[in-house]
Amino acid sequence: MAKQQAAPQRRKRRSSQEVADRILEAAVEEFEQSGYSGATTAAIARRADVTEAQIFRFHDSKQALFRAAIFTPLNRHLAEFHAANAVPPGDSESMREAARRYIGELQDFMEEHSRMLMSLIVASAYSPESTEGVGDLDGLRSYFDQGTAVMSKRVGGKPRVDPRLMVRVSFAAVLANLMFKDWLFPKGLADDAAIREAIIDFVIDGIQANESAAAGDPVPPPLEQDLTGSD
């Protein structure tokens, strides 16, 4: 008597959250492999084992999916870090150590997603129409808002530099030094550890200057530069 073939097992139904998580994971993989311009929602759907319709149920467009894939984990990282590393104002030693850890983790995060970030920079430069809504980095607003809130709480008073500006300059310093490291630092000038320490000192000195100004401590006035070329 012929053996009866076992009925194929039905795949376990995934929850809506599991589908959403898998779409983001697949998007990160596809954006990093193919670049922003080369990635397609069809390819992402195949990686995630979902339909394109399911992707668009969670994300209105490819641009929105990109923002979610890169900025959602960045924002989560920032919130988790600040929750775990609260440092009281005035504790400069603890702040320096916390800043060192945070900047190191931020650099690690950017390095992990460097191909995706670089693909966005290239696409924005050479085919801006394909990155409309992404190239202006609107997805960073939440990140900057969180950073500004934390920095404002730390410095209080009347800071010398607007925390909204400070948090953006700090982020730009980390991003630029990572993405353009080979251009900025010729071989033999400095190793990665020295570069990281320089960024840390740059960021911390700026924050401490703001705290001193807010507390009423004397802060050196900004340098006056003659931009006219006259004596």
TATAKA-V742675 format. One record per helix or strand. SS is the DSSP state (~ for helix, > for strand). FROM is the first residue (numbers start at 1). TO is the last residue. If there is no record, write none. Layout:
# TATAKA-V742675
SS|FROM|TO + SS|FROM|TO
This chain:
# TATAKA-V742675
~|16|38 + ~|41|48 + ~|52|58 + ~|62|84 + ~|92|112 + ~|114|126 + ~|128|131 + ~|138|155 + ~|163|179 + ~|181|184 + ~|192|215
